Amino acid sequence: MNDVEKIIGNLIDKVEVSFIASVDGDGFPNMKAMLPPRKREGIKYIYFTTNTSSMRVRQYKENPKASVYFCDNHCFKGVILKGTMVVLEDQNSKEMIWHDGDKIYYPLGVTDPDYCVIKFTASEGRYYSDFASENFEVTG
């Protein structure tokens, strides 16, 4: 499994666009394109930035079930990870992944109340490559 996790980690590190999904109040999945993750710890924990006021944040607070999808469209490889998403609004989390260029989106800087971190915790996934798919559990 370590080889697959390394391959998936490399895939995540190369993407220009990430896709995250939440569940709405009617139980339907909602998918959104995002900038690449700001930080990851293996493939278990993946961190993104977003607006505190966003619909997605409200949905994660109501229902933490989530999935993230990363793909390399040049090689036609992809991975979906299923798990949970938690909204982090504490200053340490915000500072952990802040970039100076983020002021474009959050004019008040790292303390902007509309800036937060969403932390995805993966429990399982499915990797596609070379016309074959593989399901796996994410352990750590």
CNS distance restraints for C-alpha pairs under 8 A (distance, minus, plus):
assign (resid   1 and name CA) (resid   5 and name CA) 6.22 0.50 0.50
assign (resid   1 and name CA) (resid 136 and name CA) 7.99 0.50 0.50
assign (resid   2 and name CA) (resid   6 and name CA) 6.09 0.50 0.50
assign (resid   3 and name CA) (resid   7 and name CA) 6.17 0.50 0.50
assign (resid   4 and name CA) (resid   8 and name CA) 6.04 0.50 0.50
assign (resid   5 and name CA) (resid   9 and name CA) 5.94 0.50 0.50
assign (resid   5 and name CA) (resid  42 and name CA) 7.39 0.50 0.50
assign (resid   5 and name CA) (resid  43 and name CA) 6.66 0.50 0.50
assign (resid   6 and name CA) (resid  10 and name CA) 6.19 0.50 0.50
assign (resid   7 and name CA) (resid  11 and name CA) 6.27 0.50 0.50
assign (resid   8 and name CA) (resid  12 and name CA) 6.19 0.50 0.50
assign (resid   8 and name CA) (resid  43 and name CA) 7.40 0.50 0.50
assign (resid   8 and name CA) (resid  79 and name CA) 7.11 0.50 0.50
assign (resid   8 and name CA) (resid 127 and name CA) 7.84 0.50 0.50
assign (resid   9 and name CA) (resid  13 and name CA) 6.22 0.50 0.50
assign (resid   9 and name CA) (resid  42 and name CA) 6.63 0.50 0.50
assign (resid   9 and name CA) (resid  43 and name CA) 6.15 0.50 0.50
assign (resid  10 and name CA) (resid  14 and name CA) 6.42 0.50 0.50
assign (resid  11 and name CA) (resid  15 and name CA) 6.56 0.50 0.50
assign (resid  11 and name CA) (resid  70 and name CA) 7.27 0.50 0.50
assign (resid  11 and name CA) (resid  71 and name CA) 7.15 0.50 0.50
assign (resid  11 and name CA) (resid  72 and name CA) 6.86 0.50 0.50
assign (resid  11 and name CA) (resid  78 and name CA) 7.87 0.50 0.50
assign (resid  12 and name CA) (resid  36 and name CA) 7.81 0.50 0.50
assign (resid  12 and name CA) (resid  37 and name CA) 7.93 0.50 0.50
assign (resid  12 and name CA) (resid  70 and name CA) 6.16 0.50 0.50
assign (resid  12 and name CA) (resid  71 and name CA) 7.85 0.50 0.50
assign (resid  13 and name CA) (resid  36 and name CA) 7.89 0.50 0.50
assign (resid  14 and name CA) (resid  72 and name CA) 7.86 0.50 0.50
assign (resid  15 and name CA) (resid  36 and name CA) 6.31 0.50 0.50
assign (resid  15 and name CA) (resid  70 and name CA) 6.83 0.50 0.50
assign (resid  15 and name CA) (resid  71 and name CA) 6.87 0.50 0.50
assign (resid  15 and name CA) (resid  72 and name CA) 6.68 0.50 0.50
assign (resid  16 and name CA) (resid  35 and name CA) 6.66 0.50 0.50
assign (resid  16 and name CA) (resid  36 and name CA) 5.75 0.50 0.50
assign (resid  17 and name CA) (resid  33 and name CA) 6.44 0.50 0.50
assign (resid  17 and name CA) (resid  34 and name CA) 5.77 0.50 0.50
assign (resid  17 and name CA) (resid  35 and name CA) 5.19 0.50 0.50
assign (resid  17 and name CA) (resid  36 and name CA) 5.39 0.50 0.50
assign (resid  17 and name CA) (resid  70 and name CA) 7.56 0.50 0.50
assign (resid  18 and name CA) (resid  33 and name CA) 5.67 0.50 0.50
assign (resid  18 and name CA) (resid  34 and name CA) 4.99 0.50 0.50
assign (resid  18 and name CA) (resid  35 and name CA) 5.87 0.50 0.50
assign (resid  18 and name CA) (resid  36 and name CA) 5.27 0.50 0.50
assign (resid  18 and name CA) (resid  37 and name CA) 7.35 0.50 0.50
assign (resid  18 and name CA) (resid  68 and name CA) 7.28 0.50 0.50
assign (resid  18 and name CA) (resid  69 and name CA) 6.24 0.50 0.50
assign (resid  18 and name CA) (resid  70 and name CA) 5.48 0.50 0.50
assign (resid  18 and name CA) (resid  71 and name CA) 7.90 0.50 0.50
assign (resid  19 and name CA) (resid  31 and name CA) 6.57 0.50 0.50
assign (resid  19 and name CA) (resid  32 and name CA) 5.45 0.50 0.50
assign (resid  19 and name CA) (resid  33 and name CA) 4.48 0.50 0.50
assign (resid  19 and name CA) (resid  34 and name CA) 5.76 0.50 0.50
assign (resid  19 and name CA) (resid  68 and name CA) 5.55 0.50 0.50
assign (resid  19 and name CA) (resid  69 and name CA) 5.02 0.50 0.50
assign (resid  19 and name CA) (resid  70 and name CA) 6.54 0.50 0.50
assign (resid  20 and name CA) (resid  31 and name CA) 5.63 0.50 0.50
assign (resid  20 and name CA) (resid  32 and name CA) 5.40 0.50 0.50
assign (resid  20 and name CA) (resid  33 and name CA) 6.54 0.50 0.50
assign (resid  20 and name CA) (resid  34 and name CA) 7.07 0.50 0.50
assign (resid  20 and name CA) (resid  66 and name CA) 7.28 0.50 0.50
assign (resid  20 and name CA) (resid  67 and name CA) 5.85 0.50 0.50
assign (resid  20 and name CA) (resid  68 and name CA) 4.38 0.50 0.50
assign (resid  20 and name CA) (resid  69 and name CA) 6.39 0.50 0.50
assign (resid  21 and name CA) (resid  29 and name CA) 6.25 0.50 0.50
assign (resid  21 and name CA) (resid  30 and name CA) 5.19 0.50 0.50
assign (resid  21 and name CA) (resid  31 and name CA) 4.26 0.50 0.50
assign (resid  21 and name CA) (resid  32 and name CA) 6.28 0.50 0.50
assign (resid  21 and name CA) (resid  66 and name CA) 5.46 0.50 0.50
assign (resid  21 and name CA) (resid  67 and name CA) 5.15 0.50 0.50
assign (resid  21 and name CA) (resid  68 and name CA) 6.19 0.50 0.50
assign (resid  22 and name CA) (resid  29 and name CA) 5.68 0.50 0.50
assign (resid  22 and name CA) (resid  30 and name CA) 5.18 0.50 0.50
assign (resid  22 and name CA) (resid  31 and name CA) 6.68 0.50 0.50
assign (resid  22 and name CA) (resid  56 and name CA) 6.59 0.50 0.50
assign (resid  22 and name CA) (resid  59 and name CA) 6.39 0.50 0.50
assign (resid  22 and name CA) (resid  60 and name CA) 6.41 0.50 0.50
assign (resid  22 and name CA) (resid  63 and name CA) 7.82 0.50 0.50
assign (resid  22 and name CA) (resid  64 and name CA) 7.59 0.50 0.50
assign (resid  22 and name CA) (resid  65 and name CA) 6.52 0.50 0.50
assign (resid  22 and name CA) (resid  66 and name CA) 4.98 0.50 0.50
assign (resid  22 and name CA) (resid  67 and name CA) 7.03 0.50 0.50
assign (resid  23 and name CA) (resid  27 and name CA) 5.61 0.50 0.50
assign (resid  23 and name CA) (resid  28 and name CA) 5.46 0.50 0.50
assign (resid  23 and name CA) (resid  29 and name CA) 4.56 0.50 0.50
assign (resid  23 and name CA) (resid  30 and name CA) 5.86 0.50 0.50
assign (resid  23 and name CA) (resid  59 and name CA) 6.42 0.50 0.50
assign (resid  23 and name CA) (resid  60 and name CA) 7.59 0.50 0.50
assign (resid  23 and name CA) (resid  63 and name CA) 6.68 0.50 0.50
assign (resid  23 and name CA) (resid  65 and name CA) 6.81 0.50 0.50
assign (resid  23 and name CA) (resid  66 and name CA) 7.11 0.50 0.50
assign (resid  24 and name CA) (resid  28 and name CA) 5.45 0.50 0.50
assign (resid  24 and name CA) (resid  29 and name CA) 6.38 0.50 0.50
assign (resid  24 and name CA) (resid  30 and name CA) 6.69 0.50 0.50
assign (resid  24 and name CA) (resid  59 and name CA) 5.98 0.50 0.50
assign (resid  24 and name CA) (resid  63 and name CA) 7.99 0.50 0.50
assign (resid  25 and name CA) (resid  59 and name CA) 7.57 0.50 0.50
assign (resid  35 and name CA) (resid  48 and name CA) 7.85 0.50 0.50
assign (resid  36 and name CA) (resid  48 and name CA) 7.39 0.50 0.50
assign (resid  37 and name CA) (resid  46 and name CA) 6.48 0.50 0.50
assign (resid  37 and name CA) (resid  47 and name CA) 5.54 0.50 0.50
assign (resid  37 and name CA) (resid  48 and name CA) 4.85 0.50 0.50
assign (resid  37 and name CA) (resid  49 and name CA) 7.75 0.50 0.50
assign (resid  38 and name CA) (resid  46 and name CA) 7.79 0.50 0.50
assign (resid  38 and name CA) (resid  47 and name CA) 5.70 0.50 0.50
assign (resid  38 and name CA) (resid  48 and name CA) 5.54 0.50 0.50
assign (resid  38 and name CA) (resid  49 and name CA) 7.31 0.50 0.50
assign (resid  38 and name CA) (resid  97 and name CA) 5.90 0.50 0.50
assign (resid  39 and name CA) (resid  46 and name CA) 5.98 0.50 0.50
assign (resid  39 and name CA) (resid  47 and name CA) 5.18 0.50 0.50
assign (resid  39 and name CA) (resid  48 and name CA) 7.33 0.50 0.50
assign (resid  39 and name CA) (resid  97 and name CA) 6.84 0.50 0.50
assign (resid  40 and name CA) (resid  44 and name CA) 7.69 0.50 0.50
assign (resid  40 and name CA) (resid  45 and name CA) 5.53 0.50 0.50
assign (resid  40 and name CA) (resid  46 and name CA) 4.32 0.50 0.50
assign (resid  40 and name CA) (resid  47 and name CA) 6.08 0.50 0.50
assign (resid  41 and name CA) (resid  45 and name CA) 5.08 0.50 0.50
assign (resid  41 and name CA) (resid  46 and name CA) 6.48 0.50 0.50
assign (resid  42 and name CA) (resid 140 and name CA) 7.17 0.50 0.50
assign (resid  43 and name CA) (resid 122 and name CA) 7.03 0.50 0.50
assign (resid  43 and name CA) (resid 138 and name CA) 7.42 0.50 0.50
assign (resid  43 and name CA) (resid 140 and name CA) 7.63 0.50 0.50
assign (resid  44 and name CA) (resid 120 and name CA) 7.80 0.50 0.50
assign (resid  44 and name CA) (resid 121 and name CA) 5.47 0.50 0.50
assign (resid  44 and name CA) (resid 122 and name CA) 4.84 0.50 0.50
assign (resid  44 and name CA) (resid 123 and name CA) 7.22 0.50 0.50
assign (resid  44 and name CA) (resid 138 and name CA) 6.25 0.50 0.50
assign (resid  44 and name CA) (resid 139 and name CA) 7.19 0.50 0.50
assign (resid  44 and name CA) (resid 140 and name CA) 5.61 0.50 0.50
assign (resid  45 and name CA) (resid 119 and name CA) 6.71 0.50 0.50
assign (resid  45 and name CA) (resid 120 and name CA) 5.57 0.50 0.50
assign (resid  45 and name CA) (resid 121 and name CA) 4.75 0.50 0.50
assign (resid  45 and name CA) (resid 122 and name CA) 6.48 0.50 0.50
assign (resid  46 and name CA) (resid 119 and name CA) 5.76 0.50 0.50
assign (resid  46 and name CA) (resid 120 and name CA) 5.05 0.50 0.50
assign (resid  46 and name CA) (resid 121 and name CA) 6.67 0.50 0.50
assign (resid  47 and name CA) (resid  97 and name CA) 7.90 0.50 0.50
assign (resid  47 and name CA) (resid 117 and name CA) 6.69 0.50 0.50
assign (resid  47 and name CA) (resid 118 and name CA) 5.78 0.50 0.50
assign (resid  47 and name CA) (resid 119 and name CA) 4.59 0.50 0.50
assign (resid  47 and name CA) (resid 120 and name CA) 6.25 0.50 0.50
assign (resid  48 and name CA) (resid 117 and name CA) 5.73 0.50 0.50
assign (resid  48 and name CA) (resid 118 and name CA) 5.30 0.50 0.50
assign (resid  48 and name CA) (resid 119 and name CA) 6.55 0.50 0.50
assign (resid  49 and name CA) (resid  97 and name CA) 7.75 0.50 0.50
assign (resid  49 and name CA) (resid 115 and name CA) 7.21 0.50 0.50
assign (resid  49 and name CA) (resid 116 and name CA) 5.97 0.50 0.50
assign (resid  49 and name CA) (resid 117 and name CA) 4.71 0.50 0.50
assign (resid  49 and name CA) (resid 118 and name CA) 6.20 0.50 0.50
assign (resid  50 and name CA) (resid  54 and name CA) 7.54 0.50 0.50
assign (resid  50 and name CA) (resid 115 and name CA) 6.15 0.50 0.50
assign (resid  50 and name CA) (resid 116 and name CA) 5.71 0.50 0.50
assign (resid  50 and name CA) (resid 117 and name CA) 6.27 0.50 0.50
assign (resid  50 and name CA) (resid 118 and name CA) 7.10 0.50 0.50
assign (resid  51 and name CA) (resid  57 and name CA) 7.57 0.50 0.50
assign (resid  51 and name CA) (resid 114 and name CA) 5.14 0.50 0.50
assign (resid  51 and name CA) (resid 115 and name CA) 5.03 0.50 0.50
assign (resid  51 and name CA) (resid 116 and name CA) 6.05 0.50 0.50
assign (resid  52 and name CA) (resid  57 and name CA) 6.17 0.50 0.50
assign (resid  52 and name CA) (resid 113 and name CA) 7.13 0.50 0.50
assign (resid  52 and name CA) (resid 114 and name CA) 4.63 0.50 0.50
assign (resid  52 and name CA) (resid 115 and name CA) 5.56 0.50 0.50
assign (resid  52 and name CA) (resid 116 and name CA) 5.51 0.50 0.50
assign (resid  53 and name CA) (resid  57 and name CA) 6.99 0.50 0.50
assign (resid  53 and name CA) (resid  58 and name CA) 7.68 0.50 0.50
assign (resid  53 and name CA) (resid 114 and name CA) 6.07 0.50 0.50
assign (resid  54 and name CA) (resid  58 and name CA) 6.69 0.50 0.50
assign (resid  55 and name CA) (resid  59 and name CA) 6.26 0.50 0.50
assign (resid  56 and name CA) (resid  60 and name CA) 6.18 0.50 0.50
assign (resid  57 and name CA) (resid  61 and name CA) 6.19 0.50 0.50
assign (resid  57 and name CA) (resid  87 and name CA) 6.77 0.50 0.50
assign (resid  58 and name CA) (resid  62 and name CA) 6.36 0.50 0.50
assign (resid  59 and name CA) (resid  63 and name CA) 5.91 0.50 0.50
assign (resid  59 and name CA) (resid  64 and name CA) 7.52 0.50 0.50
assign (resid  60 and name CA) (resid  64 and name CA) 4.56 0.50 0.50
assign (resid  60 and name CA) (resid  65 and name CA) 7.15 0.50 0.50
assign (resid  60 and name CA) (resid  66 and name CA) 7.74 0.50 0.50
assign (resid  60 and name CA) (resid  85 and name CA) 6.23 0.50 0.50
assign (resid  60 and name CA) (resid  86 and name CA) 6.61 0.50 0.50
assign (resid  60 and name CA) (resid  87 and name CA) 7.19 0.50 0.50
assign (resid  61 and name CA) (resid  86 and name CA) 7.16 0.50 0.50
assign (resid  61 and name CA) (resid  87 and name CA) 7.00 0.50 0.50
assign (resid  64 and name CA) (resid  84 and name CA) 5.03 0.50 0.50
assign (resid  64 and name CA) (resid  85 and name CA) 5.10 0.50 0.50
assign (resid  64 and name CA) (resid  86 and name CA) 6.37 0.50 0.50
assign (resid  65 and name CA) (resid  82 and name CA) 7.88 0.50 0.50
assign (resid  65 and name CA) (resid  83 and name CA) 6.02 0.50 0.50
assign (resid  65 and name CA) (resid  84 and name CA) 4.58 0.50 0.50
assign (resid  65 and name CA) (resid  85 and name CA) 6.47 0.50 0.50
assign (resid  66 and name CA) (resid  82 and name CA) 6.07 0.50 0.50
assign (resid  66 and name CA) (resid  83 and name CA) 5.44 0.50 0.50
assign (resid  66 and name CA) (resid  84 and name CA) 4.94 0.50 0.50
assign (resid  66 and name CA) (resid  85 and name CA) 5.84 0.50 0.50
assign (resid  66 and name CA) (resid 120 and name CA) 7.69 0.50 0.50
assign (resid  67 and name CA) (resid  80 and name CA) 6.79 0.50 0.50
assign (resid  67 and name CA) (resid  81 and name CA) 5.45 0.50 0.50
assign (resid  67 and name CA) (resid  82 and name CA) 4.37 0.50 0.50
assign (resid  67 and name CA) (resid  83 and name CA) 5.98 0.50 0.50
assign (resid  67 and name CA) (resid  84 and name CA) 7.32 0.50 0.50
assign (resid  68 and name CA) (resid  80 and name CA) 5.73 0.50 0.50
assign (resid  68 and name CA) (resid  81 and name CA) 5.35 0.50 0.50
assign (resid  68 and name CA) (resid  82 and name CA) 6.72 0.50 0.50
assign (resid  69 and name CA) (resid  78 and name CA) 7.24 0.50 0.50
assign (resid  69 and name CA) (resid  79 and name CA) 5.73 0.50 0.50
assign (resid  69 and name CA) (resid  80 and name CA) 4.44 0.50 0.50
assign (resid  69 and name CA) (resid  81 and name CA) 6.43 0.50 0.50
assign (resid  70 and name CA) (resid  78 and name CA) 5.60 0.50 0.50
assign (resid  70 and name CA) (resid  79 and name CA) 5.51 0.50 0.50
assign (resid  70 and name CA) (resid  80 and name CA) 6.64 0.50 0.50
assign (resid  71 and name CA) (resid  76 and name CA) 7.07 0.50 0.50
assign (resid  71 and name CA) (resid  77 and name CA) 5.64 0.50 0.50
assign (resid  71 and name CA) (resid  78 and name CA) 4.03 0.50 0.50
assign (resid  71 and name CA) (resid  79 and name CA) 6.45 0.50 0.50
assign (resid  72 and name CA) (resid  76 and name CA) 5.61 0.50 0.50
assign (resid  72 and name CA) (resid  77 and name CA) 5.26 0.50 0.50
assign (resid  72 and name CA) (resid  78 and name CA) 6.18 0.50 0.50
assign (resid  73 and name CA) (resid  77 and name CA) 6.77 0.50 0.50
assign (resid  76 and name CA) (resid 129 and name CA) 6.89 0.50 0.50
assign (resid  76 and name CA) (resid 130 and name CA) 7.94 0.50 0.50
assign (resid  77 and name CA) (resid 127 and name CA) 7.68 0.50 0.50
assign (resid  77 and name CA) (resid 128 and name CA) 5.46 0.50 0.50
assign (resid  77 and name CA) (resid 129 and name CA) 4.72 0.50 0.50
assign (resid  77 and name CA) (resid 130 and name CA) 7.46 0.50 0.50
assign (resid  78 and name CA) (resid 127 and name CA) 5.91 0.50 0.50
assign (resid  78 and name CA) (resid 128 and name CA) 5.21 0.50 0.50
assign (resid  78 and name CA) (resid 129 and name CA) 6.85 0.50 0.50
assign (resid  79 and name CA) (resid 125 and name CA) 6.89 0.50 0.50
assign (resid  79 and name CA) (resid 126 and name CA) 5.63 0.50 0.50
assign (resid  79 and name CA) (resid 127 and name CA) 4.37 0.50 0.50
assign (resid  79 and name CA) (resid 128 and name CA) 6.16 0.50 0.50
assign (resid  80 and name CA) (resid 125 and name CA) 5.45 0.50 0.50
assign (resid  80 and name CA) (resid 126 and name CA) 5.44 0.50 0.50
assign (resid  80 and name CA) (resid 127 and name CA) 6.66 0.50 0.50
assign (resid  81 and name CA) (resid 122 and name CA) 5.90 0.50 0.50
assign (resid  81 and name CA) (resid 123 and name CA) 7.35 0.50 0.50
assign (resid  81 and name CA) (resid 124 and name CA) 5.83 0.50 0.50
assign (resid  81 and name CA) (resid 125 and name CA) 4.23 0.50 0.50
assign (resid  81 and name CA) (resid 126 and name CA) 6.69 0.50 0.50
assign (resid  82 and name CA) (resid 122 and name CA) 5.56 0.50 0.50
assign (resid  82 and name CA) (resid 123 and name CA) 5.97 0.50 0.50
assign (resid  82 and name CA) (resid 124 and name CA) 5.46 0.50 0.50
assign (resid  82 and name CA) (resid 125 and name CA) 5.86 0.50 0.50
assign (resid  83 and name CA) (resid 120 and name CA) 6.96 0.50 0.50
assign (resid  83 and name CA) (resid 121 and name CA) 5.53 0.50 0.50
assign (resid  83 and name CA) (resid 122 and name CA) 4.40 0.50 0.50
assign (resid  83 and name CA) (resid 123 and name CA) 5.03 0.50 0.50
assign (resid  83 and name CA) (resid 124 and name CA) 6.91 0.50 0.50
assign (resid  84 and name CA) (resid 120 and name CA) 5.68 0.50 0.50
assign (resid  84 and name CA) (resid 121 and name CA) 5.37 0.50 0.50
assign (resid  84 and name CA) (resid 122 and name CA) 6.73 0.50 0.50
assign (resid  85 and name CA) (resid 118 and name CA) 6.39 0.50 0.50
assign (resid  85 and name CA) (resid 119 and name CA) 5.48 0.50 0.50
assign (resid  85 and name CA) (resid 120 and name CA) 4.38 0.50 0.50
assign (resid  85 and name CA) (resid 121 and name CA) 6.35 0.50 0.50
assign (resid  86 and name CA) (resid 118 and name CA) 5.65 0.50 0.50
assign (resid  86 and name CA) (resid 119 and name CA) 5.31 0.50 0.50
assign (resid  86 and name CA) (resid 120 and name CA) 6.58 0.50 0.50
assign (resid  87 and name CA) (resid 116 and name CA) 7.05 0.50 0.50
assign (resid  87 and name CA) (resid 117 and name CA) 6.01 0.50 0.50
assign (resid  87 and name CA) (resid 118 and name CA) 4.62 0.50 0.50
assign (resid  87 and name CA) (resid 119 and name CA) 6.46 0.50 0.50
assign (resid  88 and name CA) (resid  93 and name CA) 6.50 0.50 0.50
assign (resid  88 and name CA) (resid  94 and name CA) 7.64 0.50 0.50
assign (resid  88 and name CA) (resid 116 and name CA) 6.04 0.50 0.50
assign (resid  88 and name CA) (resid 117 and name CA) 5.03 0.50 0.50
assign (resid  88 and name CA) (resid 118 and name CA) 5.86 0.50 0.50
assign (resid  88 and name CA) (resid 119 and name CA) 7.11 0.50 0.50
assign (resid  89 and name CA) (resid  93 and name CA) 6.97 0.50 0.50
assign (resid  89 and name CA) (resid  94 and name CA) 6.75 0.50 0.50
assign (resid  89 and name CA) (resid 115 and name CA) 7.77 0.50 0.50
assign (resid  89 and name CA) (resid 116 and name CA) 5.16 0.50 0.50
assign (resid  89 and name CA) (resid 117 and name CA) 6.45 0.50 0.50
assign (resid  90 and name CA) (resid  94 and name CA) 6.42 0.50 0.50
assign (resid  91 and name CA) (resid  95 and name CA) 6.05 0.50 0.50
assign (resid  91 and name CA) (resid 110 and name CA) 7.96 0.50 0.50
assign (resid  91 and name CA) (resid 111 and name CA) 7.26 0.50 0.50
assign (resid  92 and name CA) (resid  96 and name CA) 6.03 0.50 0.50
assign (resid  93 and name CA) (resid  97 and name CA) 6.98 0.50 0.50
assign (resid  93 and name CA) (resid 117 and name CA) 6.69 0.50 0.50
assign (resid  94 and name CA) (resid  98 and name CA) 6.10 0.50 0.50
assign (resid  94 and name CA) (resid 110 and name CA) 6.43 0.50 0.50
assign (resid  94 and name CA) (resid 111 and name CA) 7.88 0.50 0.50
assign (resid  94 and name CA) (resid 115 and name CA) 7.64 0.50 0.50
assign (resid  94 and name CA) (resid 116 and name CA) 6.21 0.50 0.50
assign (resid  94 and name CA) (resid 117 and name CA) 6.10 0.50 0.50
assign (resid  95 and name CA) (resid 110 and name CA) 6.42 0.50 0.50
assign (resid  97 and name CA) (resid 117 and name CA) 7.99 0.50 0.50
assign (resid  98 and name CA) (resid 102 and name CA) 6.90 0.50 0.50
assign (resid  98 and name CA) (resid 110 and name CA) 6.56 0.50 0.50
assign (resid 102 and name CA) (resid 106 and name CA) 6.02 0.50 0.50
assign (resid 102 and name CA) (resid 107 and name CA) 7.91 0.50 0.50
assign (resid 102 and name CA) (resid 109 and name CA) 7.32 0.50 0.50
assign (resid 103 and name CA) (resid 107 and name CA) 4.64 0.50 0.50
assign (resid 103 and name CA) (resid 108 and name CA) 6.94 0.50 0.50
assign (resid 103 and name CA) (resid 109 and name CA) 5.46 0.50 0.50
assign (resid 106 and name CA) (resid 110 and name CA) 7.54 0.50 0.50
assign (resid 106 and name CA) (resid 112 and name CA) 6.06 0.50 0.50
assign (resid 106 and name CA) (resid 114 and name CA) 6.96 0.50 0.50
assign (resid 106 and name CA) (resid 115 and name CA) 6.30 0.50 0.50
assign (resid 107 and name CA) (resid 112 and name CA) 7.10 0.50 0.50
assign (resid 108 and name CA) (resid 112 and name CA) 4.67 0.50 0.50
assign (resid 110 and name CA) (resid 115 and name CA) 7.17 0.50 0.50
assign (resid 111 and name CA) (resid 115 and name CA) 7.42 0.50 0.50
assign (resid 122 and name CA) (resid 138 and name CA) 6.24 0.50 0.50
assign (resid 123 and name CA) (resid 137 and name CA) 6.02 0.50 0.50
assign (resid 123 and name CA) (resid 138 and name CA) 4.97 0.50 0.50
assign (resid 123 and name CA) (resid 139 and name CA) 7.07 0.50 0.50
assign (resid 124 and name CA) (resid 135 and name CA) 7.56 0.50 0.50
assign (resid 124 and name CA) (resid 136 and name CA) 5.73 0.50 0.50
assign (resid 124 and name CA) (resid 137 and name CA) 4.14 0.50 0.50
assign (resid 124 and name CA) (resid 138 and name CA) 5.01 0.50 0.50
assign (resid 125 and name CA) (resid 135 and name CA) 5.76 0.50 0.50
assign (resid 125 and name CA) (resid 136 and name CA) 5.40 0.50 0.50
assign (resid 125 and name CA) (resid 137 and name CA) 6.26 0.50 0.50
assign (resid 125 and name CA) (resid 138 and name CA) 7.14 0.50 0.50
assign (resid 126 and name CA) (resid 133 and name CA) 6.60 0.50 0.50
assign (resid 126 and name CA) (resid 134 and name CA) 5.47 0.50 0.50
assign (resid 126 and name CA) (resid 135 and name CA) 4.32 0.50 0.50
assign (resid 126 and name CA) (resid 136 and name CA) 6.22 0.50 0.50
assign (resid 127 and name CA) (resid 133 and name CA) 5.46 0.50 0.50
assign (resid 127 and name CA) (resid 134 and name CA) 5.24 0.50 0.50
assign (resid 127 and name CA) (resid 135 and name CA) 6.51 0.50 0.50
assign (resid 128 and name CA) (resid 132 and name CA) 5.74 0.50 0.50
assign (resid 128 and name CA) (resid 133 and name CA) 4.37 0.50 0.50
assign (resid 128 and name CA) (resid 134 and name CA) 6.60 0.50 0.50
assign (resid 129 and name CA) (resid 133 and name CA) 6.49 0.50 0.50
